[in-house]
């Protein structure tokens, strides 16, 4: 029940953690390939679709160079299923006591308030997902809690895109940002994988150095 050493490692492997909602299994490998070609290796597949676990399993097996995580993890049972599918880490929108105690995989837990950050720190979690980032206060909020809670490090997610990512990444307590703009649903639906590669490469080139 604490931040696993792999979490800060994954958070510093690139500026953007793509939040991927995969509605169809046949999109999984082309999407992973497009993001890998653009320089993004750490991928979050949210457990919001029926094929999400199968997508994690497929990418983990066929693209071992990718580091695949499961997002929208709500319970220890979700964590166990993700581990069996081959995920390397978990991302949750919030943090409960039962989820904090799961030991299936390294966890990046979500927080939205200073009290939730304090509770996470109390449980040993120093690396956190700030969600929903923009509605919860955005850059000013993260900057504000950086003083009293300097030991916490964040991956803000929710409302972040190419226009505001740099503002978040400029903060000392932000290691990376989560976002879906590098894998837009329109490009996925159209099979425009070259556009996703372009967006990924642009994000890495633009935001890759702090």
C-alpha positions as CSV (number, residue, x, y, z in Angstrom):
1,X,0.0,0.0,0.0
2,X,2.2,2.8,-1.4
3,X,3.6,4.1,-4.6
4,X,5.4,1.3,-6.4
5,X,8.8,2.4,-7.9
6,X,7.5,1.6,-11.4
7,X,4.9,4.4,-11.2
8,X,7.4,7.4,-11.1
9,X,9.4,5.5,-13.8
10,X,6.4,5.3,-16.1
11,X,5.3,8.9,-15.4
12,X,8.7,10.2,-16.5
13,X,9.0,8.1,-19.7
14,X,7.1,10.8,-21.7
15,X,5.1,14.0,-21.3
16,X,1.7,12.5,-22.2
17,X,-0.1,9.5,-20.9
18,X,-2.7,8.8,-23.6
19,X,-6.2,8.0,-22.2
20,X,-7.5,5.5,-24.6
21,X,-11.1,4.4,-25.0
22,X,-11.1,1.4,-27.4
23,X,-14.7,0.5,-28.6
24,X,-13.6,-2.2,-31.0
25,X,-10.9,-4.8,-30.6
26,X,-9.7,-4.4,-34.2
27,X,-8.6,-0.9,-33.3
28,X,-6.3,-2.0,-30.5
29,X,-3.1,-2.9,-32.4
30,X,-3.3,-0.1,-35.0
31,X,-3.8,2.4,-32.2
32,X,-0.9,1.1,-30.2
33,X,1.3,1.0,-33.3
34,X,0.4,4.6,-34.2
35,X,1.2,5.9,-30.7
36,X,4.5,3.9,-30.5
37,X,5.5,5.3,-33.9
38,X,4.9,8.7,-32.5
39,X,7.2,8.1,-29.6
40,X,4.6,7.3,-26.8
41,X,5.3,4.0,-25.1
42,X,3.2,4.2,-21.9
43,X,-0.5,3.6,-22.7
44,X,-3.6,3.8,-20.6
45,X,-6.6,1.7,-21.8
46,X,-9.7,2.6,-19.8
47,X,-12.0,-0.2,-18.6
48,X,-15.0,1.6,-20.1
49,X,-15.7,-0.7,-23.0
50,X,-16.6,-4.4,-23.3
51,X,-13.4,-5.1,-25.2
52,X,-11.0,-3.2,-22.9
53,X,-9.5,-6.2,-21.2
54,X,-9.1,-8.0,-24.5
55,X,-7.4,-5.0,-25.9
56,X,-5.0,-4.9,-23.0
57,X,-4.2,-8.6,-23.5
58,X,-3.7,-8.2,-27.2
59,X,-1.4,-5.2,-27.0
60,X,0.6,-6.7,-24.1
61,X,1.1,-9.9,-26.0
62,X,1.8,-8.5,-29.5
63,X,3.5,-5.3,-28.6
64,X,5.8,-6.0,-25.7
65,X,7.7,-2.7,-26.2
66,X,4.5,-0.9,-25.0
67,X,3.9,-0.4,-21.3
68,X,0.1,-1.0,-21.0
69,X,-1.9,0.2,-18.1
70,X,-5.5,-0.2,-17.2
71,X,-7.5,3.0,-16.5
72,X,-10.9,3.5,-14.8
73,X,-10.0,0.9,-12.2
74,X,-12.6,1.1,-9.4
75,X,-12.2,-2.1,-7.4
76,X,-9.6,-4.8,-6.4
77,X,-11.5,-7.1,-8.8
78,X,-10.9,-4.7,-11.6
79,X,-7.2,-4.7,-10.6
80,X,-7.0,-8.5,-10.7
81,X,-8.7,-8.7,-14.1
82,X,-6.3,-6.1,-15.5
83,X,-3.3,-8.0,-14.1
84,X,-4.5,-11.3,-15.7
85,X,-4.9,-9.4,-19.0
86,X,-1.2,-8.4,-18.9
87,X,-1.5,-4.8,-17.7
88,X,1.7,-3.3,-16.0
89,X,0.0,-0.7,-13.9
90,X,-3.4,0.7,-12.8
91,X,-5.0,4.2,-12.9
92,X,-8.0,5.0,-10.9
93,X,-10.3,8.1,-10.8
94,X,-10.2,8.2,-7.0
95,X,-8.9,6.2,-4.1
96,X,-10.7,3.9,-1.6
97,X,-9.3,1.9,1.3
98,X,-9.9,-1.4,-0.5
99,X,-8.3,-0.2,-3.7
100,X,-5.4,1.2,-1.8
101,X,-4.8,-2.2,-0.3
102,X,-4.9,-4.2,-3.6
103,X,-1.6,-5.7,-4.5
104,X,-2.3,-7.0,-8.0
105,X,-0.4,-4.1,-9.8
106,X,1.3,-0.8,-9.1
107,X,-1.4,1.9,-8.7
108,X,-1.6,5.6,-9.8
109,X,-4.6,6.7,-7.7
110,X,-6.8,9.7,-8.5
111,X,-7.3,12.7,-6.2
112,X,-9.2,16.0,-6.5
113,X,-8.7,17.8,-3.2
114,X,-6.0,18.6,-0.7
115,X,-7.7,16.3,1.8
116,X,-7.6,13.5,-0.7
117,X,-3.9,14.2,-1.4
118,X,-3.3,14.1,2.4
119,X,-5.1,10.7,2.7
120,X,-3.2,9.3,-0.2
121,X,0.1,10.4,1.3
122,X,-1.0,8.9,4.6
123,X,-1.4,5.6,2.8
124,X,2.0,5.9,1.2
125,X,1.1,7.2,-2.3
126,X,3.2,10.1,-3.4
127,X,2.5,9.9,-7.1
128,X,-1.1,10.7,-8.0
129,X,-3.5,11.4,-10.8
130,X,-5.2,14.8,-10.4
131,X,-8.7,14.3,-11.8
132,X,-10.7,15.9,-13.2
133,X,-7.9,18.4,-13.6
134,X,-9.5,21.4,-15.2
135,X,-12.9,21.2,-13.4
136,X,-11.1,20.6,-10.1
137,X,-9.1,23.8,-10.3
138,X,-6.5,23.2,-13.0
139,X,-3.1,24.9,-12.9
140,X,-3.9,27.4,-10.1
141,X,-5.0,24.6,-7.8
142,X,-2.0,22.4,-8.4
143,X,0.3,25.4,-8.0
144,X,-1.5,26.3,-4.7
145,X,-1.2,22.9,-3.1
146,X,2.5,22.5,-4.2
147,X,3.6,24.7,-1.2
148,X,2.0,22.8,1.7
149,X,2.2,19.4,0.0
150,X,5.5,19.4,-1.9
151,X,6.1,15.7,-1.7
152,X,3.1,14.9,-4.0
153,X,3.7,14.5,-7.7
154,X,0.9,14.5,-10.2
155,X,-0.4,13.4,-13.6
156,X,-3.3,15.8,-14.2
157,X,-6.0,14.3,-16.4
158,X,-9.4,15.7,-17.5
159,X,-9.8,18.7,-19.8
160,X,-6.2,18.7,-20.9
161,X,-5.3,19.2,-24.6
162,X,-2.5,20.5,-26.8
163,X,-3.5,24.1,-25.9
164,X,-3.1,23.9,-22.1
165,X,-0.7,20.9,-21.5
166,X,2.4,23.1,-21.4
167,X,0.9,25.2,-18.5
168,X,0.5,22.0,-16.4
169,X,3.8,20.5,-17.4
170,X,5.6,23.8,-16.3
171,X,4.6,23.1,-12.7
172,X,7.3,21.6,-10.4
173,X,4.8,19.0,-9.0
174,X,3.6,17.7,-12.4
175,X,5.6,14.9,-14.1
176,X,3.2,14.2,-17.1
177,X,-0.3,14.8,-18.2
178,X,-3.1,12.5,-19.2
179,X,-5.1,13.2,-22.3
180,X,-7.2,11.8,-25.1
181,X,-6.3,14.4,-27.7
182,X,-3.4,12.3,-29.1
183,X,-5.9,9.5,-29.9
184,X,-9.1,11.3,-30.9
185,X,-12.1,9.1,-31.5
186,X,-12.7,10.7,-35.0
187,X,-9.3,9.6,-36.2
188,X,-9.8,6.1,-34.7
189,X,-13.2,5.7,-36.3
190,X,-11.8,6.8,-39.7
191,X,-8.7,4.5,-39.3
192,X,-6.5,7.6,-39.7
193,X,-3.6,6.1,-37.8
194,X,-1.2,8.5,-39.5
195,X,-3.0,11.4,-37.8
196,X,-2.6,9.8,-34.4
197,X,1.1,9.2,-35.0
198,X,1.4,12.9,-36.0
199,X,-0.4,14.1,-32.9
200,X,1.7,11.8,-30.7
201,X,5.0,12.9,-32.2
202,X,4.0,16.5,-32.0
203,X,3.1,16.1,-28.2
204,X,6.5,14.4,-27.5
205,X,8.4,17.0,-29.5
206,X,6.5,20.0,-28.0
207,X,6.2,18.9,-24.3
208,X,9.0,16.4,-24.0
209,X,11.5,18.6,-22.2
210,X,10.8,20.3,-18.9
